Amino acid sequence: MIAVLTEIPRLYYLFAKELKRKKLEFYSLTFKEEIPGKVKVVLTSESEADKVNFPCVVAATEKNVGIAVEKAYSLSRGFREYYSELIIGIDPGEKPGLAVVGDGSVVHVARLNSPEAVKSALEDILRIYSCQKVRIKVGNGGGVFRLRLLKVLQESFSFDIEIVNEHATTPSLGRGDVQPSIRDIIAAINIALKQGRKLKERVEIKATLGEIKNIQRDSRQRSGNITISRALAERVAKGELTMERAIELHIQRKS
């Protein structure tokens, strides 16, 4: 259980809002109250941290409430702050699956909104967990989405990147299809646990003709009858434009 202990109204509001958004139960305490035995972590402000007599305290400012809550949640579940090695497994795709394995244990999972979102996601992870070494493992599927993700990783971080064969990493459990979000996360965990080859070459983003045609087909489905140009479709594939913006530009150029 997490407890919130601060006399700063604005910070308390932000803590409570984020905890409720994540659907996490928490205690609201004052400095005159005894901390209940069920509490594992106390959230407070940086200026009040020295006043909190508790072995596990996470201090925050208004600017990093989200990171602080995520860190408190991780600690409340028994995970550590420090690891010898963190392995980041990523199942590439339009919405990549991501898993963090710390010294052999899965400590964090997520499904990202885009390949480019990996930069902020990884920065947040490194604010929550400290480690001696980071390795990044990326599945070998995903086409242009994989290239976009790898380019962001190469431009933003200096960690070693390994390319992992995705064979047998994507699950098919029980009857029916596994939900895409769960499937991508399980695949990311499996990728993190497999051996890969070190990526040595610099990545350049280039969409295949098939990927461009798929984007053009998607533009017709989303707009009703508009097929964006090959040039616009290629920019969408590279992540330079959203589909919505590409359709707008196509209409403007035709009018």
Protein Blocks (a to p, Z undefined) as FASTA:
>chain_A
ZZdddfbfklmmmmmmmmmmnopacddddfkbccdfklmbdcddfklmmmpccfbdcddd
fklmmmmmmmmmmmmnopafbdfbdcddddedfbdcddddeehiafbdcddfbfklmmmm
mmmmmmmpgcfbdcddddfehijmmmmmmmmmmmmpccdcddddfehkaccehehjddfk
lmmmmmmmmmmmpccdddfbdcdddddfklmmmmmmmmmmmnopaccdfklmmmmmnopa
cfklmmmmmmmmmZZ
